[in-house]
């Protein structure tokens, strides 16, 4: 039982501390989203936002500009598909990402339109 608890703790610690926050590249596939809420859920998961993330564009801006540490590269996949479903959300998201791209600690933001 103790080994199982330690393994679970270690795995969850690795996921939260190494798997998400410590990565220099963040890849988010938004192609499955059909609603704004689903899109924000995918973004919250992909960027490892805190549980209190408000799931709106102001909250997205606040959370993405305070990531610690800042990723060196962000890849957002599925924007072309998402644009067909949620064009306003894609426009707002890309506006925030363009502002984020200008951050001095960020060297590159890639937006994948495949």
N, C-alpha and C positions, 0 to 999 in steps of 0.2 A: 504494500500500500504506500509506504514512504517513497519507494522508487517511482511509482506511478505519479504521485503528487509532485515530486521533484522534476520528473520529465515534463509534466504538464506546465509547471511553473517555468521551466527553462524554455520550452517551446513558445509559450505566450510572451515571455520576456524577449526572446529573440525576435518574434514577429513585431512587437511594438517598438523595440529599441533598435533593431538592426534592419528588419525587413521593410520598415516604412520610413522612419525618421532619419536614419543615417545614410540613406541612399542619395547619390548624386544625381540620379535620373528618376523622374516620376513619369510613369506611363499610365494614361487613363483612356480607356475605350468607352466612349459615350454613345456608341451606336445602338445599344439596347434600350435607351431611354425613350419613352413615349409621352412622358409628362414632365413638367418642370420639376416636380418633387423627385421623380426617379433620377433625373439628371443631377440634381443636388445630392442625392444619396450616393451616386457613382463618384461625384467629385469629392464628397466628404470621405469616402472610403479610399479613393486613389491618393489623395493628398494627406490622409491620416489627420483630418481636422479633429478638433476636440468635440466631445459629445454635445456641447452647448451650441455648436454651429447652427445658425438660424435658418439655413436653407433658403436664402434669398441673395440677390446680387450684391447688396451692401455687405452682408456677412461674408460672402465669398471674397470680396475685395479685402476686407479686414483680415480674414484668415490667411489668404494667400500672401499678403504683403508682410505677414509676421511669422512666416514659417521659420523654424529654427531646427537645423541649419537650412539655409536657402539651397534648393537644388541647383545644380549646374545646368540641367536640361529638363525640359518638360515636353512630353509628347502627348498630344491629344488626338486620339484616333476616332474616326467615325463621324466627323463633323459634316461631311457631305450628306450622309444619311440623316443625321440629326436635323440638318437645315431644312429638309423636306417636311419634318414633323413640327419642329419648334424654331422657326426662323428668328423670332425676337430673342429667344434665349441664346441662340448661337451668336447673334450680334452683340448682346450684352456680355456674354462670356469672353468673346474675342476682344472686346474693348478693354475689359479688365486685364486680360492676359497681355495685351499690347502695353498697357501702363506698367504691368509687372515686368515686362521685358526690359524696360528702361531702368530698372533697379541696378545700382552699381555692383552688387554682389552676384548678379545673375549674368552668366556669359552667353547663354543661348536659350531661346524658347522655340521649340519646333512644334508647329501645328500641322498635323497630318490630315489631309482632306480625302484620303482614300475611301 
